[in-house]
Amino acid sequence: MNTPRKSPRLYDDLAHLWPILSPPEDYTTDALTLRGLIEKHFAGSTDQRRSVLELGAGGGHTLVHLADDYDCTAVDLSEPMLANCRRLVPEVQTVAGDMRSVRLGKTFDAVFIHDAVDYMLNETEVRQAMETATAHLKPGGLCVIAPTYTRETFIDGEVADDGTATDSQELTYFSYVHDPDPADDTFEMILLYLIRENQTRSVEVIEDRHTCGLFSNDQWLTWMGDAGFDARHEEADAGDPGAGEEPWTLFVGIKT
Ligand SMILES: C[S@@+](CC[C@H](N)C(=O)[O-])C[C@H]1O[C@@H](n2cnc3c(N)ncnc32)[C@H](O)[C@@H]1O
């Protein structure tokens, strides 16, 4: 039995900020890559409509790019994030659940665990999430796991910032990732939100700390193999490579 996990504020009372902070357009390249993997994997087989499950699907920013062509199901721990998903892509079936333990009683052609896998904090939790993926895949089905960082790609002290405005508010945010203890398997992402109300000109500053898991390529591949996948490691374009973005690391498994 897993300890119930309290969501960071971004996925809880601040979930309304998610579509502004990390808009669906930011997921276009990733979704194209995932679509390419599905098309390649099932090429040559009968062209039935494929079913896709995303574990930790959040606001549906990846699924929105796939839902026209695949039957999509979104699982997430956070009800406010699933509400975002339903608003954005009503045709996606949403289910509240924990990727470490959820069982939907059905199987899919493909299962993705995208950036949400960052919230698996140790080997046991990663293995549980992989078991969930296996349990929901048809034989020969495709599993793609895409952590934001691996040990090999992590940049200690990386800073990012962005901002956006509506008629009533200006939102600026900073993210800072660091590894407080290289001896354990986690890193911390600190998010700062500055929300300015245009009418009153007041600025609220909110700090939101996320603890995330950090594992090596070899660990991901070994654990996927143990979970019943024929697994490989791929690098894909992340956003605009011309803008200096690092390639995106993916772990691709075929259920044996
Ligand atoms: C970065 S967001 C994912 C965004 C998503 N890729 C999208 O397209 O909007 C991370 C998500 O992981 C979810 N999450 C974290 N731990 C989880 C768990 N144990 N089971 C299911 N979802 C989880 C959070 O609730 C959050 O919605």
The ligand as a MOL file (V3000), in Angstrom:
LIG
                    3D

  0  0  0     0  0            999 V3000
M  V30 BEGIN CTAB
M  V30 COUNTS 27 29 0 0 0
M  V30 BEGIN ATOM
M  V30 1 C 3.9490 17.9030 -15.3570 0
M  V30 2 S 2.3060 17.4090 -15.0250 0 CHG=1
M  V30 3 C 1.8880 16.4510 -16.4340 0
M  V30 4 C 1.4080 17.2560 -17.5240 0
M  V30 5 C 0.8830 16.4480 -18.6700 0
M  V30 6 N 1.9570 15.7880 -19.4010 0
M  V30 7 C 0.0450 17.2980 -19.5670 0
M  V30 8 O 0.0350 16.9620 -20.7650 0
M  V30 9 O -0.6050 18.2450 -19.1360 0 CHG=-1
M  V30 10 C 2.5750 16.0960 -13.8730 0
M  V30 11 C 1.2860 15.3600 -13.5220 0
M  V30 12 O 1.6410 14.1680 -12.8270 0
M  V30 13 C 0.5830 13.8970 -11.9500 0
M  V30 14 N 1.0490 12.9100 -10.9690 0
M  V30 15 C 2.0340 13.0270 -10.0450 0
M  V30 16 N 2.1640 11.8960 -9.3440 0
M  V30 17 C 1.2360 11.0140 -9.8500 0
M  V30 18 C 0.8770 9.6770 -9.5550 0
M  V30 19 N 1.4790 8.9960 -8.5620 0
M  V30 20 N -0.1070 9.1070 -10.2870 0
M  V30 21 C -0.7470 9.7930 -11.2610 0
M  V30 22 N -0.4570 11.0680 -11.5810 0
M  V30 23 C 0.5220 11.6720 -10.8970 0
M  V30 24 C 0.2730 15.2640 -11.3530 0
M  V30 25 O -0.9890 15.3000 -10.7310 0
M  V30 26 C 0.3690 16.1420 -12.5970 0
M  V30 27 O -0.8790 16.3050 -13.2120 0
M  V30 END ATOM
M  V30 BEGIN BOND
M  V30 1 1 1 2
M  V30 2 1 2 3
M  V30 3 1 2 10
M  V30 4 1 3 4
M  V30 5 1 4 5
M  V30 6 1 5 6
M  V30 7 1 5 7
M  V30 8 2 7 8
M  V30 9 1 7 9
M  V30 10 1 10 11
M  V30 11 1 11 12
M  V30 12 1 11 26
M  V30 13 1 12 13
M  V30 14 1 13 14
M  V30 15 1 13 24
M  V30 16 1 14 15
M  V30 17 1 14 23
M  V30 18 2 15 16
M  V30 19 1 16 17
M  V30 20 1 17 18
M  V30 21 2 17 23
M  V30 22 1 18 19
M  V30 23 2 18 20
M  V30 24 1 20 21
M  V30 25 2 21 22
M  V30 26 1 22 23
M  V30 27 1 24 25
M  V30 28 1 24 26
M  V30 29 1 26 27
M  V30 END BOND
M  V30 END CTAB
M  END
